[in-house]
């Protein structure tokens, strides 16, 4: 078994960095104060294999809102088939595609992927808008988890108008309605929703089908309120991740270890919680 599961890994290849992220990459790199690290799938697999860590690869589809090309679900599924010891993955649907998005959820399940990734602020949709509920119902029906970007975004950061991206779409409270309506759907809130992290902690304390991933942040900079719940009542609902290629898994593993958490909490957050909701053996 891997010692850790990195729950948040974007493809460090041209299809995402130069395609889906065209025009957004420079602002994101400035926000993270680090250039995105490019790699082939072979190199990425070797890197995670050397760390004894599994990577959850993310597809991407924000075509309607951004006009940028998607990273097809088939691309991520092929990577997972090619490197099954280190890669598993989540698909993506553009919520604005309506019935086609619902159909694509079924395709994601057929491809053997484990869930669906949503980015409300970049996809410009409100998860609590009832018109999108059929998509989440399809995820629940097919046994797929739903991962949502929450909180602020490095994409568009420190740019005029934030490049048109509205952060309010990614406010964690919008997920409360989704989790309430679909109790058998595992809802994962990425990046712990800062600056609305207290809002997200309250939701996770209220609803056991809500999980929180800590990717996209240097672990040593995570707010103490978040660490307190991770260490305590919510240790079974937190997931470790990096947000590679912007933050490296090596840095995130080292800084997480330096938090001095009890061994059982580290084991849960690094591996056991992710293995449970992903259905890893």
C-alpha positions as CSV (number, residue, x, y, z in Angstrom):
1,X,0.0,0.0,0.0
2,X,1.2,3.6,-0.7
3,X,2.2,5.6,2.4
4,X,0.1,8.5,1.1
5,X,-2.5,9.5,-1.5
6,X,-2.1,12.9,-3.1
7,X,-5.7,13.8,-3.6
8,X,-5.1,16.8,-6.0
9,X,-2.8,16.4,-9.0
10,X,-3.2,18.3,-12.2
11,X,-1.6,16.9,-15.3
12,X,1.8,18.7,-15.7
13,X,1.7,18.2,-19.4
14,X,1.0,20.6,-22.3
15,X,-2.7,19.6,-22.7
16,X,-3.5,21.2,-19.3
17,X,-0.7,23.8,-18.8
18,X,-0.7,25.2,-22.4
19,X,-4.3,24.3,-23.3
20,X,-6.8,24.5,-20.5
21,X,-4.6,27.0,-18.6
22,X,-3.7,29.2,-21.5
23,X,-3.6,32.8,-20.3
24,X,-4.1,31.8,-16.7
25,X,-0.8,30.1,-16.0
26,X,1.4,33.1,-15.3
27,X,-0.9,34.6,-12.6
28,X,-1.2,31.2,-10.9
29,X,2.6,30.8,-10.9
30,X,3.0,34.3,-9.3
31,X,0.3,33.4,-6.7
32,X,2.1,30.2,-5.7
33,X,5.5,31.9,-6.0
34,X,6.7,28.9,-8.0
35,X,6.9,27.9,-11.7
36,X,4.7,25.0,-12.6
37,X,6.8,21.9,-12.9
38,X,6.4,20.3,-16.3
39,X,6.7,16.5,-16.6
40,X,5.8,13.6,-18.9
41,X,3.5,10.9,-17.5
42,X,6.6,8.6,-17.2
43,X,8.4,11.2,-15.1
44,X,5.4,11.9,-13.0
45,X,4.8,8.2,-12.3
46,X,8.5,7.7,-11.4
47,X,8.3,10.7,-9.0
48,X,5.3,9.4,-7.1
49,X,6.6,5.9,-7.2
50,X,9.8,7.1,-5.5
51,X,7.7,8.8,-2.8
52,X,5.7,5.6,-2.2
53,X,2.6,7.8,-2.9
54,X,-0.4,7.5,-5.2
55,X,-1.6,10.5,-7.3
56,X,-5.2,11.3,-8.0
57,X,-5.1,12.8,-11.5
58,X,-7.8,15.4,-12.4
59,X,-9.5,15.9,-15.8
60,X,-10.7,19.4,-16.7
61,X,-13.7,20.8,-18.5
62,X,-14.5,24.5,-18.3
63,X,-15.0,25.1,-22.0
64,X,-18.2,27.1,-21.8
65,X,-16.9,29.7,-19.3
66,X,-13.3,30.0,-20.5
67,X,-13.3,29.0,-24.1
68,X,-10.2,26.9,-23.4
69,X,-10.0,23.2,-24.4
70,X,-10.8,20.4,-21.9
71,X,-8.5,17.7,-20.6
72,X,-10.7,14.7,-21.7
73,X,-11.7,12.1,-19.2
74,X,-10.3,9.5,-21.6
75,X,-6.9,11.1,-21.2
76,X,-6.9,10.6,-17.4
77,X,-8.4,7.1,-17.7
78,X,-5.6,6.1,-20.1
79,X,-3.0,7.4,-17.7
80,X,-4.5,5.4,-14.8
81,X,-4.6,2.2,-16.9
82,X,-1.0,2.8,-17.9
83,X,0.3,3.3,-14.4
84,X,-2.2,1.6,-12.1
85,X,0.3,1.3,-9.2
86,X,0.6,5.1,-8.8
87,X,-2.3,6.8,-10.6
88,X,-6.0,6.9,-10.0
89,X,-8.2,9.7,-11.3
90,X,-11.3,11.9,-11.4
91,X,-13.1,13.0,-14.4
92,X,-14.6,16.4,-15.1
93,X,-17.8,17.7,-16.7
94,X,-18.8,21.2,-17.7
95,X,-22.1,21.8,-15.8
96,X,-23.3,24.2,-18.5
97,X,-23.5,21.3,-21.0
98,X,-26.8,20.2,-19.5
99,X,-27.9,16.7,-20.4
100,X,-24.6,16.0,-22.1
101,X,-22.9,16.6,-18.7
102,X,-25.3,14.1,-17.0
103,X,-24.4,11.6,-19.8
104,X,-20.7,12.3,-19.3
105,X,-21.0,11.3,-15.6
106,X,-22.0,7.8,-16.8
107,X,-19.1,7.8,-19.1
108,X,-16.7,8.7,-16.3
109,X,-18.0,5.8,-14.3
110,X,-17.6,3.4,-17.3
111,X,-14.0,4.6,-17.7
112,X,-13.3,3.4,-14.2
113,X,-12.6,6.8,-12.7
114,X,-13.4,7.5,-9.1
115,X,-15.3,10.8,-9.2
116,X,-15.9,14.1,-10.8
117,X,-13.9,17.3,-10.3
118,X,-15.7,20.7,-10.4
119,X,-14.2,24.2,-10.3
120,X,-17.3,26.5,-9.6
121,X,-15.4,29.8,-9.9
122,X,-13.7,29.0,-13.2
123,X,-16.7,27.1,-14.6
124,X,-18.9,30.0,-13.5
125,X,-21.6,28.0,-11.9
126,X,-23.3,27.9,-8.5
127,X,-23.4,24.4,-7.1
128,X,-26.5,25.2,-5.1
129,X,-28.5,26.2,-8.2
130,X,-31.2,23.5,-8.5
131,X,-30.7,23.4,-12.3
132,X,-27.4,21.6,-11.8
133,X,-28.8,19.0,-9.3
134,X,-29.2,16.3,-12.0
135,X,-25.4,16.2,-12.4
136,X,-24.9,15.6,-8.7
137,X,-27.7,13.0,-8.7
138,X,-25.9,11.2,-11.5
139,X,-22.7,11.2,-9.4
140,X,-24.6,9.7,-6.5
141,X,-26.3,7.1,-8.7
142,X,-23.0,6.0,-10.2
143,X,-21.1,5.9,-6.9
144,X,-18.7,8.7,-7.9
145,X,-17.5,11.3,-5.4
146,X,-17.7,15.0,-6.2
147,X,-14.6,17.2,-5.7
148,X,-15.2,20.9,-5.7
149,X,-12.6,23.8,-5.7
150,X,-13.5,26.0,-2.8
151,X,-12.3,29.4,-1.6
152,X,-10.0,31.8,-3.3
153,X,-8.1,30.9,-6.5
154,X,-4.6,31.2,-7.8
155,X,-6.1,31.3,-11.2
156,X,-6.7,35.0,-11.9
157,X,-5.1,36.1,-8.7
158,X,-3.7,39.7,-8.6
159,X,-5.1,40.5,-12.0
160,X,-7.6,43.2,-13.0
161,X,-11.0,41.9,-12.3
162,X,-9.4,38.5,-11.4
163,X,-9.6,37.7,-15.1
164,X,-13.4,37.7,-14.8
165,X,-13.4,34.9,-12.2
166,X,-16.0,35.3,-9.4
167,X,-14.9,33.8,-6.1
168,X,-18.4,33.7,-4.7
169,X,-19.2,30.6,-6.8
170,X,-16.7,28.7,-4.8
171,X,-17.9,29.7,-1.3
172,X,-18.2,26.5,0.7
173,X,-21.7,27.1,2.0
174,X,-22.9,26.4,-1.6
175,X,-22.0,22.8,-1.0
176,X,-24.2,22.4,2.0
177,X,-27.3,22.1,-0.2
178,X,-25.6,19.5,-2.4
179,X,-24.5,17.4,0.6
180,X,-27.9,17.7,2.2
181,X,-29.8,16.6,-0.9
182,X,-27.5,13.7,-1.6
183,X,-26.5,12.0,1.6
184,X,-24.9,9.1,-0.3
185,X,-22.7,11.4,-2.3
186,X,-19.2,12.0,-1.0
187,X,-18.5,15.7,-1.3
188,X,-14.9,16.8,-1.2
189,X,-14.1,20.5,-0.7
190,X,-10.6,21.3,-2.0
191,X,-8.3,23.8,-0.4
192,X,-10.4,24.1,2.8
193,X,-12.3,27.1,1.5
194,X,-10.2,30.0,2.7
195,X,-11.2,32.7,3.6
196,X,-14.5,30.9,4.4
197,X,-12.7,28.0,6.2
198,X,-14.8,28.3,9.4
199,X,-17.9,28.0,7.3
200,X,-16.6,24.8,5.7
201,X,-15.6,23.3,9.1
202,X,-19.1,23.9,10.3
203,X,-20.5,22.1,7.3
204,X,-18.2,19.1,7.8
205,X,-19.0,18.9,11.4
206,X,-22.7,18.8,10.5
207,X,-22.5,16.4,7.5
208,X,-20.4,13.3,7.6
209,X,-20.4,13.0,3.8
210,X,-18.4,16.2,3.5
211,X,-14.6,15.8,3.3
212,X,-11.9,18.5,3.2
213,X,-8.7,18.4,1.2
214,X,-5.8,20.6,2.3
215,X,-4.1,20.9,-1.1
216,X,-3.0,24.2,-2.6
217,X,-1.5,25.4,0.7
218,X,1.9,25.0,2.2
219,X,0.9,22.9,5.3
220,X,2.9,25.3,7.6
221,X,0.6,28.1,6.5
222,X,-2.7,26.4,7.1
223,X,-4.8,28.3,9.7
224,X,-4.8,27.0,13.2
225,X,-8.6,26.5,13.3
226,X,-8.2,24.1,10.4
227,X,-5.3,22.2,12.0
228,X,-7.3,22.0,15.3
229,X,-10.2,20.2,13.6
230,X,-7.9,18.0,11.5
231,X,-6.1,16.9,14.7
232,X,-9.4,16.4,16.5
233,X,-13.0,15.8,15.7
234,X,-12.6,15.9,11.9
235,X,-9.5,13.7,11.5
236,X,-11.6,11.1,9.7
237,X,-12.8,13.7,7.1
238,X,-9.5,15.4,6.0
239,X,-7.4,14.5,2.9
240,X,-3.8,15.4,2.1
241,X,-2.9,16.8,-1.3
242,X,-0.4,19.0,-3.0
243,X,-2.0,20.8,-6.0
244,X,0.9,19.7,-8.2
245,X,2.4,21.1,-10.5
246,X,2.2,24.3,-8.4
247,X,3.2,22.8,-5.1
248,X,5.4,19.8,-5.0
249,X,4.4,16.6,-3.1
250,X,7.8,16.5,-1.5
251,X,7.4,19.9,0.1
252,X,3.8,19.1,1.2
253,X,4.8,15.8,2.7
254,X,7.7,17.3,4.6
255,X,5.7,20.2,6.0
256,X,2.8,18.0,6.9
257,X,5.1,15.8,8.9
258,X,6.6,18.8,10.6
259,X,3.1,19.7,12.1
260,X,3.8,17.1,14.8
261,X,0.4,15.4,14.5
262,X,-0.3,12.1,16.3
263,X,0.7,9.0,14.2
264,X,-2.9,7.9,13.8
265,X,-4.0,11.3,12.6
266,X,-1.2,11.4,10.0
267,X,-2.1,7.9,8.8
268,X,-5.7,8.9,8.4
269,X,-5.2,12.1,6.6
270,X,-2.3,10.9,4.4
271,X,-3.8,7.6,3.3
272,X,-6.7,5.9,5.1
273,X,-9.4,8.5,4.5
274,X,-8.6,8.8,0.8
275,X,-8.3,5.0,0.4
276,X,-11.8,4.6,1.9
277,X,-13.6,7.1,-0.2
278,X,-11.8,6.2,-3.4
279,X,-12.4,2.5,-2.9
280,X,-8.7,1.6,-3.1
281,X,-7.7,-1.9,-2.1
